[in-house]
Amino acid sequence: MSVVLQVLTGLIALGFVVFVHELGHFIAAIFCGVEVQTFSIGWGPILFRKKIKGTEYRISALPLGGYCGMKGEHAFNDALEKGLDSIPHETGSFYSTHPLKRIIISVSGPLANLLLAVLCFTLVNLSGLTYRTYENRIIPAQLSNGAVSSPALEAGLMEGDRILSIDGTPIHNFTDLQHYISVHPQENLELTYERNGTIQHTRITPELDKKTGAGKIGVYPYIPLNIQAVQSGSAAETIGLRKGDRILSLNGKPVAHYLQFETELADRPEQIQLQIDRDGIVFSATLVILYTEQGQPVTGLQWETLIVEQPGKNFPAALAAGFSDTGNIFQLTIKSIGLLFSGVSVTDAVSGPVRITMLIGEVARSGMTGVFELLAIICISLFMMNLLPVPVLDGGVILLSVAEMIQRAPLKPKVLYYVQFIGIAFIMLIFIVAVFGDIKYLLD
Protein backbone atom coordinates (compact mmCIF):
# COMPACT_ATOMS: atom_id res chain seq x y z
CA MET A 1 0.00 0.00 0.00
CA SER A 2 1.45 3.40 -1.02
CA VAL A 3 1.85 6.18 1.53
CA VAL A 4 -0.88 8.22 -0.23
CA LEU A 5 -3.34 5.33 -0.09
CA GLN A 6 -2.32 4.65 3.50
CA VAL A 7 -3.07 8.23 4.53
CA LEU A 8 -6.32 8.26 2.53
CA THR A 9 -7.49 5.07 4.26
CA GLY A 10 -6.72 6.58 7.66
CA LEU A 11 -8.54 9.81 6.85
CA ILE A 12 -11.65 7.98 5.62
CA ALA A 13 -11.71 5.83 8.75
CA LEU A 14 -11.28 8.82 11.08
CA GLY A 15 -13.91 10.74 9.13
CA PHE A 16 -16.35 7.88 9.66
CA VAL A 17 -15.69 7.86 13.42
CA VAL A 18 -16.35 11.62 13.55
CA PHE A 19 -19.50 11.21 11.42
CA VAL A 20 -20.91 8.64 13.86
CA HIS A 21 -20.12 10.90 16.83
CA GLU A 22 -21.81 13.94 15.30
CA LEU A 23 -24.70 11.79 14.08
CA GLY A 24 -25.32 10.82 17.71
CA HIS A 25 -25.60 14.50 18.65
CA PHE A 26 -27.77 15.19 15.60
CA ILE A 27 -30.32 12.44 16.31
CA ALA A 28 -30.55 13.36 20.00
CA ALA A 29 -30.98 17.06 19.20
CA ILE A 30 -33.85 16.36 16.80
CA PHE A 31 -35.41 14.02 19.38
CA CYS A 32 -35.15 16.75 22.06
CA GLY A 33 -36.63 19.46 19.82
CA VAL A 34 -33.39 21.40 19.27
CA GLU A 35 -32.87 22.85 15.79
CA VAL A 36 -29.68 21.66 14.05
CA GLN A 37 -28.49 24.45 11.76
CA THR A 38 -25.29 22.86 10.41
CA PHE A 39 -23.95 19.31 10.28
CA SER A 40 -20.36 19.19 9.04
CA ILE A 41 -17.81 16.46 8.55
CA GLY A 42 -14.44 18.18 8.73
CA TRP A 43 -13.36 21.73 9.50
CA GLY A 44 -12.15 24.67 7.47
CA PRO A 45 -13.13 25.63 3.91
CA ILE A 46 -16.45 24.13 2.80
CA LEU A 47 -16.14 21.74 -0.14
CA PHE A 48 -19.80 20.75 -0.37
CA ARG A 49 -23.02 22.03 1.18
CA LYS A 50 -26.70 21.22 0.82
CA LYS A 51 -29.61 22.49 2.89
CA ILE A 52 -32.36 20.01 3.74
CA LYS A 53 -35.30 20.87 6.03
CA GLY A 54 -33.48 23.72 7.75
CA THR A 55 -30.18 21.92 8.26
CA GLU A 56 -27.15 22.71 6.12
CA TYR A 57 -25.07 19.58 5.55
CA ARG A 58 -21.38 20.21 4.85
CA ILE A 59 -18.20 18.43 3.90
CA SER A 60 -15.18 20.56 4.77
CA ALA A 61 -11.54 20.46 3.72
CA LEU A 62 -9.94 19.24 6.96
CA PRO A 63 -11.35 15.75 7.70
CA LEU A 64 -9.85 15.39 11.20
CA GLY A 65 -12.93 16.61 13.03
CA GLY A 66 -16.46 17.84 12.54
CA TYR A 67 -19.31 19.58 14.29
CA CYS A 68 -23.06 19.66 14.77
CA GLY A 69 -24.07 23.34 15.00
CA MET A 70 -27.28 23.89 16.93
CA LYS A 71 -29.47 26.94 17.25
CA GLY A 72 -28.51 29.23 20.14
CA GLU A 73 -24.95 30.30 19.38
CA HIS A 74 -26.04 33.69 18.04
CA ALA A 75 -28.25 34.33 21.07
CA PHE A 76 -25.35 33.39 23.37
CA ASN A 77 -22.94 35.77 21.61
CA ASP A 78 -25.54 38.54 21.62
CA ALA A 79 -26.15 38.11 25.36
CA LEU A 80 -22.41 38.17 25.97
CA GLU A 81 -21.87 41.36 23.99
CA LYS A 82 -24.79 43.14 25.70
CA GLY A 83 -23.84 41.92 29.19
CA LEU A 84 -27.20 40.23 29.78
CA ASP A 85 -27.77 38.07 32.85
CA SER A 86 -29.27 35.29 30.78
CA ILE A 87 -29.44 34.04 27.22
CA PRO A 88 -32.71 35.11 25.54
CA HIS A 89 -35.20 32.30 25.15
CA GLU A 90 -35.62 30.95 21.60
CA THR A 91 -37.78 28.09 20.44
CA GLY A 92 -35.54 25.24 19.32
CA SER A 93 -32.42 26.73 20.94
CA PHE A 94 -29.89 24.50 22.68
CA TYR A 95 -29.56 26.98 25.57
CA SER A 96 -33.33 27.35 25.94
CA THR A 97 -34.07 23.65 26.28
CA HIS A 98 -34.19 21.86 29.64
CA PRO A 99 -30.74 21.01 31.11
CA LEU A 100 -31.66 17.32 31.14
CA LYS A 101 -32.21 17.43 27.38
CA ARG A 102 -28.83 19.15 26.98
CA ILE A 103 -27.29 16.27 28.91
CA ILE A 104 -28.99 13.75 26.62
CA ILE A 105 -27.75 15.58 23.51
CA SER A 106 -24.19 15.86 24.89
CA VAL A 107 -23.87 12.22 25.96
CA SER A 108 -25.31 10.90 22.68
CA GLY A 109 -22.17 11.67 20.64
CA PRO A 110 -19.78 9.70 22.88
CA LEU A 111 -22.43 6.98 23.29
CA ALA A 112 -22.61 6.62 19.49
CA ASN A 113 -18.84 6.05 19.44
CA LEU A 114 -19.16 3.44 22.16
CA LEU A 115 -21.85 1.60 20.20
CA LEU A 116 -19.64 1.78 17.11
CA ALA A 117 -16.87 0.13 19.14
CA VAL A 118 -19.26 -2.69 20.06
CA LEU A 119 -20.21 -3.05 16.38
CA CYS A 120 -16.56 -3.16 15.28
CA PHE A 121 -15.65 -5.81 17.85
CA THR A 122 -18.77 -7.76 16.89
CA LEU A 123 -17.67 -7.76 13.23
CA VAL A 124 -14.20 -8.95 14.29
CA ASN A 125 -15.71 -11.83 16.24
CA LEU A 126 -18.08 -12.68 13.39
CA SER A 127 -15.32 -12.87 10.79
CA GLY A 128 -12.72 -14.52 12.99
CA LEU A 129 -9.04 -13.66 13.13
CA THR A 130 -5.87 -15.02 11.55
CA TYR A 131 -2.43 -13.71 12.49
CA ARG A 132 1.22 -14.72 12.53
CA THR A 133 3.23 -14.95 15.72
CA TYR A 134 5.88 -17.13 17.37
CA GLU A 135 5.71 -19.97 19.87
CA ASN A 136 5.63 -19.27 23.61
CA ARG A 137 9.36 -19.92 24.17
CA ILE A 138 11.50 -16.97 25.23
CA ILE A 139 15.05 -15.60 25.35
CA PRO A 140 15.85 -13.22 28.25
CA ALA A 141 17.34 -9.97 26.94
CA GLN A 142 20.69 -10.25 28.75
CA LEU A 143 21.61 -13.34 26.77
CA SER A 144 21.53 -11.31 23.57
CA ASN A 145 22.48 -7.73 24.38
CA GLY A 146 24.41 -7.81 27.65
CA ALA A 147 21.75 -5.95 29.65
CA VAL A 148 22.57 -5.66 33.33
CA SER A 149 19.20 -6.93 34.48
CA SER A 150 15.57 -7.40 33.53
CA PRO A 151 12.40 -8.68 35.20
CA ALA A 152 12.80 -11.97 33.27
CA LEU A 153 16.32 -12.53 34.61
CA GLU A 154 15.36 -11.52 38.14
CA ALA A 155 12.55 -14.09 37.96
CA GLY A 156 15.08 -16.78 37.01
CA LEU A 157 13.89 -17.32 33.43
CA MET A 158 16.35 -18.82 30.96
CA GLU A 159 16.76 -19.24 27.21
CA GLY A 160 14.29 -21.74 25.80
CA ASP A 161 11.80 -21.58 28.70
CA ARG A 162 8.23 -22.06 27.52
CA ILE A 163 5.71 -19.72 29.20
CA LEU A 164 2.53 -21.67 29.96
CA SER A 165 0.38 -19.26 31.98
CA ILE A 166 0.36 -15.97 33.90
CA ASP A 167 -1.94 -15.60 36.90
CA GLY A 168 -3.79 -18.67 35.63
CA THR A 169 -4.36 -17.22 32.14
CA PRO A 170 -3.09 -19.67 29.48
CA ILE A 171 -0.28 -18.38 27.24
CA HIS A 172 -0.40 -20.18 23.89
CA ASN A 173 2.06 -18.08 21.89
CA PHE A 174 4.35 -15.04 22.09
CA THR A 175 1.55 -12.62 21.18
CA ASP A 176 -0.47 -13.86 24.17
CA LEU A 177 2.58 -13.17 26.35
CA GLN A 178 3.06 -9.67 24.92
CA HIS A 179 -0.61 -8.76 25.38
CA TYR A 180 -0.78 -9.91 29.00
CA ILE A 181 2.51 -8.35 30.08
CA SER A 182 1.83 -5.04 28.30
CA VAL A 183 -1.37 -4.37 30.27
CA HIS A 184 -0.01 -5.38 33.69
CA PRO A 185 2.98 -3.07 34.34
CA GLN A 186 4.29 -2.88 37.90
CA GLU A 187 2.07 -5.78 39.04
CA ASN A 188 3.39 -8.86 40.80
CA LEU A 189 2.37 -11.78 38.58
CA GLU A 190 2.52 -15.53 39.03
CA LEU A 191 4.19 -17.14 36.02
CA THR A 192 4.17 -20.83 35.14
CA TYR A 193 6.74 -22.15 32.66
CA GLU A 194 8.25 -25.35 31.33
CA ARG A 195 12.00 -26.03 31.35
CA ASN A 196 13.38 -29.32 30.01
CA GLY A 197 10.02 -31.02 30.48
CA THR A 198 9.59 -29.82 34.07
CA ILE A 199 6.80 -27.42 35.12
CA GLN A 200 8.08 -24.59 37.32
CA HIS A 201 6.64 -21.46 38.93
CA THR A 202 8.00 -18.00 39.66
CA ARG A 203 6.81 -14.46 40.24
CA ILE A 204 7.58 -11.56 37.94
CA THR A 205 6.91 -7.81 37.98
CA PRO A 206 6.86 -6.16 34.52
CA GLU A 207 8.63 -2.82 34.26
CA LEU A 208 6.71 0.24 33.07
CA ASP A 209 8.00 1.41 29.69
CA LYS A 210 8.02 5.20 30.17
CA LYS A 211 7.85 5.74 26.41
CA THR A 212 4.78 3.62 25.64
CA GLY A 213 3.08 3.13 29.01
CA ALA A 214 3.16 -0.65 28.48
CA GLY A 215 4.63 -3.35 30.69
CA LYS A 216 7.78 -5.23 29.64
CA ILE A 217 9.86 -8.05 31.12
CA GLY A 218 12.83 -8.05 28.75
CA VAL A 219 12.37 -11.12 26.56
CA TYR A 220 12.58 -11.98 22.87
CA PRO A 221 10.72 -14.78 21.11
CA TYR A 222 12.71 -17.97 20.68
CA ILE A 223 12.64 -18.37 16.89
CA PRO A 224 14.25 -21.59 15.58
CA LEU A 225 16.19 -21.23 12.33
CA ASN A 226 13.62 -23.03 10.20
CA ILE A 227 13.23 -21.29 6.85
CA GLN A 228 9.62 -20.48 5.99
CA ALA A 229 10.29 -18.50 2.80
CA VAL A 230 13.15 -17.27 0.63
CA GLN A 231 12.90 -13.87 -1.03
CA SER A 232 12.77 -14.05 -4.79
CA GLY A 233 15.97 -12.82 -6.43
CA SER A 234 17.94 -12.85 -3.17
CA ALA A 235 21.37 -14.36 -2.63
CA ALA A 236 19.70 -17.05 -0.50
CA GLU A 237 17.60 -18.13 -3.49
CA THR A 238 20.68 -18.05 -5.71
CA ILE A 239 22.53 -20.61 -3.56
CA GLY A 240 19.46 -22.86 -3.51
CA LEU A 241 18.05 -22.34 -0.01
CA ARG A 242 14.34 -23.09 0.20
CA LYS A 243 11.35 -23.48 2.50
CA GLY A 244 11.80 -26.25 5.06
CA ASP A 245 15.60 -25.94 5.33
CA ARG A 246 17.04 -25.59 8.85
CA ILE A 247 20.24 -23.69 9.66
CA LEU A 248 22.51 -25.69 11.98
CA SER A 249 25.67 -23.58 12.14
CA LEU A 250 27.17 -20.32 10.92
CA ASN A 251 30.91 -20.16 10.18
CA GLY A 252 31.34 -23.42 12.04
CA LYS A 253 29.56 -22.18 15.18
CA PRO A 254 26.28 -23.92 16.13
CA VAL A 255 23.25 -21.59 16.10
CA ALA A 256 19.82 -22.50 17.48
CA HIS A 257 17.72 -19.35 17.10
CA TYR A 258 17.57 -16.09 15.19
CA LEU A 259 19.25 -13.96 17.88
CA GLN A 260 22.36 -16.13 17.73
CA PHE A 261 22.24 -15.88 13.94
CA GLU A 262 22.01 -12.07 14.01
CA THR A 263 24.71 -11.76 16.68
CA GLU A 264 27.13 -13.53 14.35
CA LEU A 265 26.39 -10.85 11.75
CA ALA A 266 27.19 -7.95 14.11
CA ASP A 267 30.63 -7.44 12.53
CA ARG A 268 28.99 -7.17 9.07
CA PRO A 269 30.76 -10.00 7.26
CA GLU A 270 30.46 -9.94 3.46
CA GLN A 271 29.66 -13.66 3.37
CA ILE A 272 28.97 -16.50 5.78
CA GLN A 273 29.38 -20.27 5.68
CA LEU A 274 26.16 -22.09 6.54
CA GLN A 275 25.49 -25.70 7.46
CA ILE A 276 21.96 -26.69 6.46
CA ASP A 277 19.72 -29.63 7.25
CA ARG A 278 17.28 -30.55 4.47
CA ASP A 279 15.09 -33.55 5.19
CA GLY A 280 17.88 -35.19 7.20
CA ILE A 281 20.61 -34.45 4.65
CA VAL A 282 23.26 -31.99 5.88
CA PHE A 283 25.16 -29.79 3.40
CA SER A 284 27.11 -26.52 3.36
CA ALA A 285 26.61 -23.30 1.41
CA THR A 286 28.16 -19.82 1.29
CA LEU A 287 25.71 -16.92 1.59
CA VAL A 288 26.58 -13.36 0.51
CA ILE A 289 25.18 -10.76 2.93
CA LEU A 290 23.97 -7.29 1.94
CA TYR A 291 23.27 -4.47 4.42
CA THR A 292 20.84 -1.56 4.54
CA GLU A 293 21.97 2.03 5.06
CA GLN A 294 21.21 1.54 8.75
CA GLY A 295 23.50 -1.49 8.87
CA GLN A 296 20.75 -4.11 9.05
CA PRO A 297 21.66 -7.41 7.33
CA VAL A 298 19.59 -8.47 4.31
CA THR A 299 19.67 -12.26 4.05
CA GLY A 300 16.55 -12.94 1.99
CA LEU A 301 15.47 -15.47 4.63
CA GLN A 302 12.16 -15.50 6.51
CA TRP A 303 12.01 -17.65 9.61
CA GLU A 304 9.10 -19.94 10.33
CA THR A 305 6.16 -18.37 12.17
CA LEU A 306 3.16 -19.74 13.99
CA ILE A 307 -0.19 -19.14 12.25
CA VAL A 308 -3.05 -18.64 14.71
CA GLU A 309 -6.61 -18.97 13.42
CA GLN A 310 -9.55 -17.94 15.56
CA PRO A 311 -12.78 -19.03 13.82
CA GLY A 312 -15.72 -16.66 13.57
CA LYS A 313 -18.61 -16.90 16.03
CA ASN A 314 -22.34 -16.92 15.36
CA PHE A 315 -24.08 -13.57 15.72
CA PRO A 316 -25.35 -13.86 19.33
CA ALA A 317 -21.92 -15.04 20.52
CA ALA A 318 -20.15 -12.39 18.43
CA LEU A 319 -22.41 -9.64 19.82
CA ALA A 320 -21.77 -10.81 23.40
CA ALA A 321 -18.04 -10.88 22.68
CA GLY A 322 -18.32 -7.39 21.16
CA PHE A 323 -19.72 -6.02 24.41
CA SER A 324 -17.15 -7.96 26.44
CA ASP A 325 -14.21 -6.74 24.35
CA THR A 326 -15.49 -3.16 24.58
CA GLY A 327 -15.70 -3.45 28.36
CA ASN A 328 -12.17 -4.86 28.58
CA ILE A 329 -10.68 -2.09 26.44
CA PHE A 330 -12.66 0.48 28.44
CA GLN A 331 -11.06 -0.76 31.66
CA LEU A 332 -7.64 -0.84 30.02
CA THR A 333 -8.06 2.75 28.78
CA ILE A 334 -8.89 3.96 32.29
CA LYS A 335 -5.79 2.17 33.54
CA SER A 336 -3.68 3.74 30.79
CA ILE A 337 -4.85 7.24 31.74
CA GLY A 338 -3.68 6.55 35.28
CA LEU A 339 -0.24 5.53 33.99
CA LEU A 340 0.19 9.03 32.48
CA PHE A 341 0.76 10.17 36.08
CA SER A 342 3.46 7.53 36.63
CA GLY A 343 6.19 9.23 34.65
CA VAL A 344 5.16 8.07 31.17
CA SER A 345 6.34 10.36 28.35
CA VAL A 346 3.16 12.21 27.36
CA THR A 347 4.45 13.21 23.90
CA ASP A 348 5.19 9.56 23.12
CA ALA A 349 2.06 8.07 24.69
CA VAL A 350 -0.50 10.63 23.41
CA SER A 351 -1.14 10.19 19.69
CA GLY A 352 -2.12 13.07 17.45
CA PRO A 353 -4.05 12.99 14.16
CA VAL A 354 -0.96 12.22 12.06
CA ARG A 355 0.04 9.13 14.02
CA ILE A 356 -3.53 7.85 14.25
CA THR A 357 -4.07 8.32 10.50
CA MET A 358 -0.80 6.58 9.62
CA LEU A 359 -1.46 3.76 12.08
CA ILE A 360 -4.90 3.04 10.62
CA GLY A 361 -3.36 2.99 7.14
CA GLU A 362 -0.62 0.60 8.25
CA VAL A 363 -3.09 -1.75 9.95
CA ALA A 364 -5.22 -1.76 6.78
CA ARG A 365 -2.41 -3.69 5.08
CA SER A 366 -3.25 -6.73 7.18
CA GLY A 367 -6.97 -6.61 6.34
CA MET A 368 -10.18 -5.07 7.59
CA THR A 369 -10.22 -7.10 10.81
CA GLY A 370 -7.25 -5.12 12.12
CA VAL A 371 -8.88 -1.85 11.05
CA PHE A 372 -12.09 -2.72 12.90
CA GLU A 373 -10.11 -3.52 16.06
CA LEU A 374 -8.18 -0.25 15.90
CA LEU A 375 -11.32 1.80 15.17
CA ALA A 376 -13.00 0.22 18.19
CA ILE A 377 -10.09 1.23 20.42
CA ILE A 378 -10.13 4.78 19.02
CA CYS A 379 -13.91 5.01 19.56
CA ILE A 380 -13.55 3.96 23.20
CA SER A 381 -10.80 6.53 23.71
CA LEU A 382 -12.98 9.25 22.14
CA PHE A 383 -15.91 8.18 24.34
CA MET A 384 -13.85 8.68 27.47
CA MET A 385 -12.07 11.84 26.31
CA ASN A 386 -15.30 13.59 25.31
CA LEU A 387 -16.92 12.81 28.66
CA LEU A 388 -14.10 14.43 30.65
CA PRO A 389 -15.59 17.29 32.74
CA VAL A 390 -13.74 19.86 30.64
CA PRO A 391 -15.64 22.83 29.15
CA VAL A 392 -16.02 22.68 25.35
CA LEU A 393 -16.01 18.87 25.52
CA ASP A 394 -19.32 17.03 25.92
CA GLY A 395 -18.45 16.23 29.53
CA GLY A 396 -18.08 19.94 30.27
CA VAL A 397 -21.52 20.69 28.84
CA ILE A 398 -22.95 17.90 31.00
CA LEU A 399 -21.23 19.34 34.09
CA LEU A 400 -22.58 22.84 33.44
CA SER A 401 -26.08 21.45 32.82
CA VAL A 402 -25.95 19.59 36.13
CA ALA A 403 -24.81 22.80 37.86
CA GLU A 404 -27.77 24.63 36.33
CA MET A 405 -30.18 21.94 37.54
CA ILE A 406 -28.74 22.18 41.05
CA GLN A 407 -29.02 25.96 41.30
CA ARG A 408 -32.37 25.91 39.43
CA ALA A 409 -31.42 28.91 37.32
CA PRO A 410 -29.52 29.41 34.06
CA LEU A 411 -25.82 30.19 34.31
CA LYS A 412 -24.83 33.71 33.31
CA PRO A 413 -23.38 34.10 29.80
CA LYS A 414 -20.12 35.55 31.20
CA VAL A 415 -19.69 32.50 33.44
CA LEU A 416 -20.23 30.21 30.47
CA TYR A 417 -17.75 32.25 28.41
CA TYR A 418 -14.93 32.14 30.96
CA VAL A 419 -15.47 28.47 31.67
CA GLN A 420 -15.39 27.70 27.94
CA PHE A 421 -12.26 29.82 27.55
CA ILE A 422 -10.49 27.67 30.15
CA GLY A 423 -11.70 24.56 28.34
CA ILE A 424 -10.39 25.80 24.99
CA ALA A 425 -6.99 26.51 26.59
CA PHE A 426 -6.89 22.96 27.97
CA ILE A 427 -7.82 21.43 24.61
CA MET A 428 -5.20 23.55 22.84
CA LEU A 429 -2.57 22.32 25.29
CA ILE A 430 -3.49 18.69 24.59
CA PHE A 431 -3.49 19.41 20.85
CA ILE A 432 -0.02 20.98 21.02
CA VAL A 433 1.32 18.00 22.98
CA ALA A 434 -0.21 15.59 20.44
CA VAL A 435 1.14 17.51 17.44
CA PHE A 436 4.60 17.74 19.04
CA GLY A 437 4.44 13.97 19.53
CA ASP A 438 3.47 13.58 15.87
CA ILE A 439 6.48 15.64 14.80
CA LYS A 440 8.77 13.44 16.91
CA TYR A 441 7.14 10.38 15.36
CA LEU A 442 7.77 11.65 11.81
CA LEU A 443 11.38 12.58 12.58
CA ASP A 444 12.25 9.25 14.25
N, C-alpha and C positions, 0 to 999 in steps of 0.2 A: 504494500500500500504506500503510495507516494505521500510526502509530507502535506501537500495541498489537500489530498483526499482525506488524510488523517485529521487535519484541522477541520475540514468541512463536516466530517462525521461527528466530531466532538461538538461543534457549534449547533448542529441539528439536534443532537441529543440534549444539550443544555437548553436549547430553545424550547424543546418539548416539555422539559421539567418545569420551566418558567410558565409555559402556557397552562399546564395543569394547575399550578399554584394560583395563577390569576383567574383561571376558570372557576376555582373554588370560591374565590371572593365574589366573582361575578354572579354565580348562581345564588349564593347566600344573599347578596345585595338585592337582587330581583325578588327573592322570596320574602325579604324583610321590608319591601316597599321603598328601597333607596334607588334613586335614578343613577344609572351608570352612563356617564357622558362619553368616556373614552375607554377603549380596551386595546392595549398595545402590547405587541410582542417585540421587545427590543427598545432601545433608547436612541435619542439623537434624531438626525434628519429622517423625515417620514418618506418611505419608499412607496407605500400603498395605503390608501384610505378609502373606506366606504361606509356611509351612514345608513344604518338600518334601525328603524323604530326608535329613533332618538339617541342611539349609541353609535359613536364613530369608531369603527374597527380599523386598527393601524398595524402595519409592519414597518418597523424602523430599522435604521442602518446598523446599529450596534446590538447584536443578538444576545449579549450576556446580561439579560435583565428583562424587565417589562413592568407594566403597571396597569391598574384598573382604576381610572379616574372617576370618582363619584361626585355627585352634586354637593356643594357646600364649601368648596375651596374659596370661591369668590366671596361668599358671605363672611368667611373666616378672615380673609385678608382685609375686607372692608371694615369689619369690626375692629381689627387690629390697628388700622390706619386712623380710625376715628376715636380710638380709645374707649370703645364701648365695654360695658361690664359683662355682656353676653353676646353670643352670636345670634343674629336675627333668625327667627323661625322661618323655615321654608319647607313647603311640602316636598317630600322626596329627598330631602337633604340628609347627608350622613350625620351631621352634627345636631340635626333636629329630631332624629329618631331616638327611641329609648336606648339607654346605655346597654341593656341586655342584648338588644338587636345588634349594636355595634360590636359586642363581644362575639356574637355568633358569626358576623361577617368577618371579623379579624381572625378567628380561629379556623375558619373554613379553608383558607389558603394553605396553611401548614397541614391541616387534616387531609386535604386533597393529595399533598405530597406523600403523606404517610400511607394513604390508601394505594397510591401508585407504587410505593415500595412493596406493599403486600402483593400487588398484581405482578410486579417484576419477579419477586421470589417465587410466586406461584408458577409463572411461566418457566422459570428455571427448573423447578421440581417436576413440572409436566414433561419437559423435553429431556430431562436427564442431563448428565454431565460426563464428559470424557476429558481427561487431562493426563499429561506426562509428569512423572516425578521419579524419585529414586527410592530404593528400599530403606527400611528403618534402621540400617546400620550407620554408625557415626565414626568420625575422626575428631578427637579433641584438637582445638586450634594449636596448642603448643607443639604438637608433633609435626606441624607443617610450617609454622612461621616463627617459632622460638618465643612465643608470648610468655610473659612471666607467670601469669595465672589466668584462670577463667573459672566460671562456675562449674563447668564440666569436669575440669581437673580437680577442683576442690572436692567434688562429689565422688571422686575416685573412678570416673569413667575412663575407658581405654579404647584404643583403636580397634575397630571391628565389633564393639559392643552393639547389640541389637536392642533398641528401646521398645519395650512391649506395652507399657501403659504409664500414664501420669495421673496421680490421684484417682486411680481406678478407671480412667478413660482410655480405651484401647488406642494404641498408636500403630497403624497399619503400614505407614510409609513416611518418608521424610517430610512431605507436605503437612501431614497430620501433626508431626512434631513441631514444625515451624509455627503452625496456626496456634497450637496450645501454648507454646512458650511465649509467643509474641503478645498474647493478651493477658499474661499473668506475670508482669514484671514485679520484682521485689516481693514475691510471695514464696513461702516455704512449701515446696511441692514434694510429694512422695513419688519416686520414680522406680519403676520395675524394669529390669533389663536382663538379657541373656548373654552369658559369656562362656564360650566353650561348652555349650550344652547345659550350663547350670543357671538356674534362675536366681537373681540377686536383687536386693533392694537398697536404695540410698535416698537421701534427701538432697534437693537442689534448689537454689534460689536464683532465678534469672536476674541478670543485671538490667537496669533501665538504660536503653539507648537514648542518650540525650538529644540525638539528632532526629530520630523518628518517633520516639515515645513508645517503642515496642520493647518487649523483653528479649533477651538473648543469653545463651549459655556458652557460646564459643565452640560450636561444632560445625563440621562440614559433612556432607553426605559421603558415605563410603561407596565409591563408584568403581566396580571392577572394570578391568580393561578389556571388556568384551565389545567388539566393534558392531555397532548397529547400522551404520551407514558410512559410505565413503563419498566425499564430494566429487562430483563429476569434473574431470579435467585437472584434478589435484595430483601432486606428486605421489600421494598414497595410492591413487588409482593407477598411476603409471607403473608402479612396482608390483601391482597385482593384489593389493590388499582388498578384502571384500567383507561383506556382512557375515558375521559368525566367527571371524577370526578372533583369537585372544592373544594379547601381548603378554609374554612371559618375562622378558628382560630387555633392558635398554643399555647398550654399550657394555654388555656382560654383567650388569647389575640387576638382580631380580626386582621386578616392580609388581605390586599387587593392585594398586588403585591409582586413580587419575592424579592425586596430589603428588604421589611419588614420581609419576611420569612427568608432571610439570616442573617439579623441583629439579629434575635432571636437565631440564631445558633452561634453567635460570642463567647459565653462562652463555646462552644464545649460540649453541653450536650450529654450524652450517649443515651438518648431516649427522644422523644417528644410526647405530646398528641395532636392529630389532631381532628378537627371537619370537617366532609366532607359532601358535598351536592352531592347526586347522583340522578338525575332525580326528584328533589324535596323532596327526603327523606334524612334527616340529621342523621348522625351517627358518632360515635367516634371510633378512633383507635390509638394504640400506635406504633410509628415507631422508630426502632433502627437506630442510625446514626453512620456511619463509617467515618473516616477522612483519607485523604492522608498524606504523609510525610510532605507536606507543610501546613497542617492544613486545607485544603479545605474539606468541608462536602461532603459526597457521599450519596445521598438520593435515587438514582435509579429513580428519577422523571424527566421527560422532559416536560417543560411548552409549552403550545400551541403557535405555530408560525403562521405567515401569509404567505401563499404561493402566490407568484406573478408570473403570466405567461404572457410573452410577445410573442405573436404569430409571426411566421416567415413572412417575406415580400416576394413579388415576386422579381425576379432578378433586374429589373430596379430600383425599390424602395430600394432594399438592397444595390445595387451599389452606389446609391445616398447617402444613409445613411452611407456607408463605407467611402466615401469622406468627408462627414460632420463630422463623428466621428473622423476621422484622423485630420481634421482641428481643432476641439475642443481640442483634446489632444495636438496638436502642440502648440496652444496658452497657454494651461495650463503648458506645459513643459517650455516654455519661462518664464512664471510667476514664476515657481518653481526655475529656475536658479537665478532669481532676489532675491528670498527669502534667498538664500545662503549668501547674503550680509546683511541680517537683523538679524544676530546673531544665525542662525540655526546651530546646531551641525553638522559639515561636516561629521564626522566619522559615525554618525547615519543616516544622510540623503543620503549619497553617498553609493550605494550598490556595492560590489565587486562580483567576479564570484561565490563565495561560496553561498552568500545570494541569488543571482539571480537563481542559479541552484536549490537550496532548495525550493525557492518560486515557481518556475515553477512546481516542483514535487508535492508540496502541493496542488497547484491549480488543478493539473491533477486529484486529487481525486474527484473533483466535476464535472468532465466531460471536454470534449474537448472545449466547448464554453468558459470556463474560461481560458483555455490555449491560445486559439486564441486571446482573449482580452489582456492577459498579453504580448504575443508575439508582438502584435501590438504596445503596449506602449513601449516595449523595442526597437522595430525597429525605432520608432519615436525619441527616446532618442539617439540611435546610429546615426541616420540621422543628428541630430543637433550637436552631439559631434564631428563627423567626419568632419563637415564643419566649425568647429572653425578655425580661422586663425592661427593655431599653426603648425609650421614645423613638419614633419613626418606624421601628419594627412592629410587627403585629402584637407581640407581647407587651410593648409599651402602650399601645392603644387599649389593650385589654386592662392593663393596670390603671390607666387614667379613667376608663369607664367604670371600673370597680370603685375608684375613689369618688367619682361623681355619684354613684349609687349610695355610697356610705354617707356623704354629706348632704344628699338629697337636693342638690342644686348644681347647675352647670358650672364647670370650671371657667375662670375668666380667660379671655383670648390671650392676654399677655402671659398668663401662667402657662398656657398651652404652647405659646411661642417659645418661651425660654426653655421649657422642658424639651421641646423638639430640637432646639438649637444644640442642647447638650447631647441629645441622641445622635444628631448629624455628626457632631465632632467625634463621638465614639465610633460611629460607623466609618468615618473617614480614616481614623487611626487604624482600624482593622484592615481597611482597604489598602492603606499604605504599607502595612506589614506584609499583607498577602502579595502585593505587587513587588515589593522588595525581595520577597522569597522567590517569586517567579523569575526575577532578574538573575538571582543567584543560580537558580535551576538552569536557566538558559546558558549561563556562562560556565557552568561546571562541565 
